[in-house]
């Protein structure tokens, strides 16, 4: 049975070599992921097979897409349809909430 109320601290954390930490809540048609990105980390150009929304909770950086390079900060929201490439550079420690829709 799925908990109807949880806290991010109760979700298992995975940590990549570059220090990016993720905690995920899986669902039947989507997943919610809390991502903490250290300052100075870059995400190279990539795309996903699924649609993705990303809310910037705190932090700042530069987002690059086919539409150009744009600065982002707390309150920004990204929307990437399936297959659309994107890249980012994180100037400060940044907290993101990703909503990943099932492909």
N, C-alpha and C positions, 0 to 999 in steps of 0.2 A: 504494500500500500504506500502511496506517495504522501509525504508529509504536506499538509496544506500550509504550514508555516515553518520556515526554517531561517537560519542565519548563515551568511557567507562563512563565518568561522566554523560552522558545522560541516562544511563541504571539504572534501579532501583537496589538498593543494598540490599541484605539480609545478616544478620550477625548471626552466631551461638553463643551459649553460650561460646564457647572456643575462640571467637574472630575472627574466620575465616569469611572473607567477600567475597561475590560472586556477580558478575554482569554478566548477561547472554544476549546473542543475539541468539534467536531461529531461526532456519531455517527449511525448509521442510524435509531435509534428514540428517541434522546435527545441532549441536548447538555449539556456541563458548562461553566459560565461562572464565572470569578473576577472579582469586582466589588470595587473599592476606592472607597468613598464618602467624600468629605471631610466633616469636622465642619460642622454647620449646614445641610446639604443636606436638602431634603424631597422625597419622591416623592408626588405627589398621587394621589388615588383613581384606581385603574385596575384592569383585569382582563386576563387572557390567555385565548386560545382553547385553551391547553394546560395540563395539570397541571404544577405547579411545587413543588419542595422547595427550601428555602433554609437553609443552615447558616451561623450566625454564627461566624466564626473569631475575630474580635477586634472590639472597639468596643461601642457601646451606643446605644440610642435608644428610640423608642416606635413600636409597631406598632398600626395601627387597622384593624379589620375589623368586620363586622356583630356580632361578639361583644364589641366594646368596644375600649378603648385599653389596651394592656399594654406594660410595659417589656421590653426584650430586652437581652441581653448575650452575651458569648462563651459558646458551648455551647448557645445557643437554636437551635431548628429550627422553621421555618415550613413549613406545608403548605397550598397553595392548590389546590383542585380547579379544573378549567377553569371559567371564567366567574365566579369568586368575586372580588369587589372587595377591595382592600387599599390601604393608604397607610402611609407611614412618615416619621418624622423622625429624623435621625441626629445624636445629641448629640456624639459623638466620631468621629474617623476610624474607619470600619468596613470590615472585610474580610468579604465574603460569598462562599459557593460555591453557585451555583444549579444545580440539576438540572432541566432543562426536558424534559418528555416530549413526544414527537410527538403532534400533535393528531389 
